[in-house]
Amino acid sequence: MSKLTDPLIQQSIEQLKKYIALPSVSAKQQAQPETAKFLEQLLTEFGAEVSVWNDYDVPCVFASAKPEKPSDTTILIYDHYDVQPEEPLELWESDPFELQVTSDKFIGRGASDCKGDLISRIAALNLYRQEHGDLPCNIKFLIEGAEEVASQHLEDYLKLHQNELSADMVIWESGFKNEHEQFGFNGGTKGVLCFELEAISANADLHSSYAAVVDSATWRLTQALNALRDKDGRILIPGFYDDVVEPSEREKALVAQTIEPDLKEALGLTTPLLKNKSVNYNLTFEPTINIEGLSSGWEGQGVKTVTPKLAKAKLEFRLVPDQDPHDLFKKLTDYLNNQGFEDIKVSYLLGEKGYRWDLDSPIVNTLIDTAKDYFGGEDKVEILPSSPETGPMYLVNKYSQAPIVACGVSYSKAGNHASNENIRIQDYLDFIDFFDEFLGKIVKE
């Protein structure tokens, strides 16, 4: 890794250290103004005109840089500076907010998701400018601070500033090499609807002898949960699938040619996979239902013989285009009522729409072809029309009117949202070189 001694790379690592040292946990509303200030300085030093939008609770950073030689091409780099909470701290092998540089990894909260991506993109642009004396095209940055909490107020910001967002392509926040070491591209994210169900069966917990005549809140809630899907995972709410956009032939072909992951071995699964279509088809195109957490009754040490009065569950739907979270929340509520669960309280927590496309445009094709050349052939690259994860792609596309593609510095064992989050140093260096080569091809075109 002799490139590590390059002054430009060393500068980027110092920037990453400072970035990760800012504990910008949006769930705790922590260090967001300070992190926006850091980004303002970082992008100003890069040579961009920077605005920190403060119209709402969480600042959003926007920046724009133009080459000396006018260009008709504009790339918008979307990212987010907020990170997940660091807990549980006891599982970290080092301070989560102090970048650890080992022989082969960068370790710290946000290294993969996704502070390392932003710094790598800036480093590639600086490398190109160092080699050619100018930027290759117009570059814009949109960096929000609430992505991990469903991008609160992002649409409000985008409405206010939509005239500044036009671009030819959006480079999304992050991306990774899969378990087969293929460099990944994807063109979408699933939407999400998070909600809570609550059952209350009495004024207080009852002696468990009352189970002879009284159903606990726990039983009531589990009955409602069981009404939501069948044994194969298909959601039973009437109209749930009505607005689902079926994949195009190209989208299906992209998924069909990818390598199926062995999830049972990779994840140590002890339960069978849901019976539907292929793993990659389901991950890319199918909406889902998931129970995030359940809480009821006595959960302490030993035995307490009670019939619980209260039971709660947090759930989520992962959505695909064109499913609308507010529409589905109403269908969910109506369905539970019609099934006799009028007593179950249903609360909307958050929602985002999904976005997906087939990654077929001249500039995106150039990006993908560059990766094939750089990483050693078509079999070294994976192309998917959507990720199974969620993010605000729908909103960014709506207001920028630009195709979106995700790629980045991470890998399959990065541990996003978990302890000891990390990226491999070689992946970081490779992305900088790959992106620098792509920028050179934009100018030639």
Order of alpha helices (4+ residues) and beta strands (2+ residues): alpha-alpha-beta-beta-beta-beta-beta-alpha-beta-alpha-beta-beta-beta-beta-beta-alpha-alpha-alpha-alpha-beta-beta-beta-alpha-beta-alpha-beta-beta-alpha-beta-beta-beta-alpha
